[in-house]
């Protein structure tokens, strides 16, 4: 019941921000393409600030040594999740090799199957239920997952230049501003310079405040995107329900069962469940919006998976953590 209460509480926060963004767009308080400017602020200010601050504070030699198993587990699981998503997404979209729009649609589904809202939603749940110590372990578990979110996620979700070739498009993703912030943050964290920089109060405050803007702005942005479409249309796409089923139940259940069968400890199992049974995050809206890609599918999946997660996440937690 506590997990259910907290899940509902966080979902209400998400829905309230989205609803405000929706009203701003539906009543023309903001222009139709206002979300494009917000998404660029996310891409070039708030995401880099969050990545830089996170890596400067968490990416240290001491943390890596003490939490190596958690980091390894998280890294292996997300790689497997990406492979599964790449395989399953080909069945959701036909003719994706010949059609540019179909290829991009497949990429959105691919990302949605692989990544959940492990950050904004997962952090809140872990902190509320288990406290600061477990939140730190969760952040270590998500270390490599976080890197793949931007490196692989940018490659997948930024509309491709078909004339550029695979290598150039890949380089475009791994050299994006959010990724450059990760590289810089890791260097500063591992060398210990990051701690000294953050001792300067105004730098610490600027990075922390900019990081805190990431979630609310993304939710407002999602609401603005939703405001561009009749709500009924967002519930009509059958493939969104299939992806939500994979995202919320089948993928996390698969990982938890495998981890239990190989004898993984309870902490790893619990962190995996929270990180992978959360609803779809908002990057399928933020990334495409910043680069002129389709946002409707991402908005639809974020809305529907969040609605379903109110029931699925507490049930999954009860079955796999409490009963088994």
Steps between C-alpha positions, in 0.01 A plus 500: 500500500789737569644440151152551352452826693839634396447393139167684488657802670781528247265437210280785620804728498580392144142533380457842659801644318388335176148635549631854548702468179195360323282795609767750395493357149127428465409858597779646283687653792808365323547457127471168320876450475591645840599151616784503246671786685445332837647176369810684384538648848479144633757373251752782532457624859313277744610154380868599484476658847340184641758274334793715608380526860417129526835382365699751704339378823455127431777403258790453740760226534375421850138465388598280208704268721234468770207457261660314209250208510200734486654699213579177313149362550343821375731511197437139396123530545467814289709348220273194501195731508628686192555172314149382590352835397685497168364153426139556610460843338544355152167318542317821591584693183505356150712621207722702733802443275336663198297772670667781694191576711450132581865471599467793739177357643680174567781686675251667737352161589849357537597765753170466686545125545857538627471801735255589775468817707767367735621850592225741599255227598743234626700739717185623673375148571832368632557805720147495640489127577861415585680826585825675406733199524295297255461799270879519475518128413228555243701784343799267471283227347379755242847640421555317170128505428515878519787515252317276253188715537685786336755323279273236346183700559627802309608277212159334486269796561668778304365487141762341276670652201486200268772645278741530792546130572485304824835618634428868457157470661653307791769765549226762492335328797808432713634853454174677588504761776343269767765236422784752512375601846519134608859468376605819675319405820663155507846650455440756776349235729771238452781752546341654810492845340121492502482517880720809504293670231176427686645654815449832322147565621360684199617227258342231716177701519486570126553135404257370762227748408542436127488123565178537697337672201545192282193305619239779526594653164484158330151442642375843394646433157316166483174677585555756225559222249181325616314829457571492127290186452145393588539287812290222350753454219776426751315192625432348157842359407499127584878467490528744790313252719730218389807708585347595836443131578863426418626806687298457819465123541677260263850654485538566877345160582750328270797669667376438853432130434844453345669681789315286753590180316871586496492587870548877489454681830177675597639850456594440137157347430315786665704768321451324167125482549468870581731610217330288234135480613456878509294664223656641187696818558477820299812477285290370210347847502798717601757362251275498191356843583847653518595362157171521310391136537156352564372558856150355484599135555726584793232715662242224458728236656598724791136573578368144468791325673479747791129432544554123501806520730280617788374141518777292342798621705351432846375160379841410355668611823259294711543185290875503451624670819240420766369158396791336314 
